[in-house]
């Protein structure tokens, strides 16, 4: 009679995501590499704002803010709603708020 076999040991290595997801994650983190974009995200941290209001808040031109908002929108970090002829930008969701807060906590430790 043979001895019962031991169950395989559980792997302690994390499951590696697909290569495409890793590239997407790296691209997301690249978006955070620009100080102007970080300023814009912080300007939107608690309050939706227009391009002009963001520009005034961070001390940049409306053209520069519009350019960076386009990048942030493509990365799905901000969204906008129409208010008549104006666009009002806000953080896309609570995940963006959490990423900013966690990043700040990390560097302030």
N, C-alpha and C positions, 0 to 999 in steps of 0.2 A: 504494500500500500504506500502511495507516495504522500509526501508532506504537502499540505496546502501551500500554495505559492503566496508570497507576500504581495500586497497590492503595490503598484508602482508608486514611488515617492512623488509627491506633488512638486511640480516645477516651481522654483522661486523666481524664475525669470519672467519679466512682464511680457505680455503678448504684444508683439510688434505690429503696429497698425500698417495698413497698406501703404506702399510708397507714395501713391497719389495723395493720400490724406496727410502724410508727413510734409509733402511739398506745399499743400494748402495751408497747413499750420505754420510753416516757415514764412509763407507769404503774408499770413495774418500778422505775425510778429514783426515783419518788415515795416508794416504800416505804422507801427508804434515807434519806429526809429527816427521820426521827424518831430522836432520840438514844436513846430507850428501846429502839427496835427494833434499833439498831446494838449497844447493850449486850447485848441478848439474843443476837444473832448471835455476838458475841464470846464470850459465856458458853458457847455451843455449839460454838465453834471447834474444840476438840479432844475435848470430852467431852459425851456425851449426858446430859441432866439432866431432872429432873421440874420441874413448875411451881414447887413450893416451893423447890427448890434454886436455880432460876434467880432467883426473887424474892430469896432471901437473898444470892446472889452479886452482883446488881446493885443491891440496896438499894431494891427496889420492893415494892409489895403483890402478893399472888397475883392479885388481881382485875385489876390493871393489866397484869401479865404475861400473864394469860390473854387479855385483850382484844388485846394486841399480837401474841400468838402466832396468834390467829385471822387477823389481817391477813397475817402472814408465811406462814401455811399457805396462804391463798388465793392468795398470790403465788408459791407453790411454792418458797419459800426454806427452809422447815423441813418436817420430817415427824415422825411420832410412831409409836412402837410401844407396845403394851400390856404392862405388867408387872403382872399381877394386875388390881387396880383402878386402878392408876396409869398415867398416860401419860408416856412418856419421849421427850423431844424431841431432835432432832439436826438438823444442817444437811441439806438435801435431797440435795445431791450435791457433787461436787468443784468444780463451777462456782461455787457460792456461796462456798466457801472461797477460790477464786481471785479472785473479785470483791472480797472483803474485803481480801485481801492486796494486790492490785493498787491498790485505792483508798488503802490506807494508804501503800504505796510512793510513790504519786503525790503525796500531800500532804506526805510527809516529805522529798521531794527538794529 
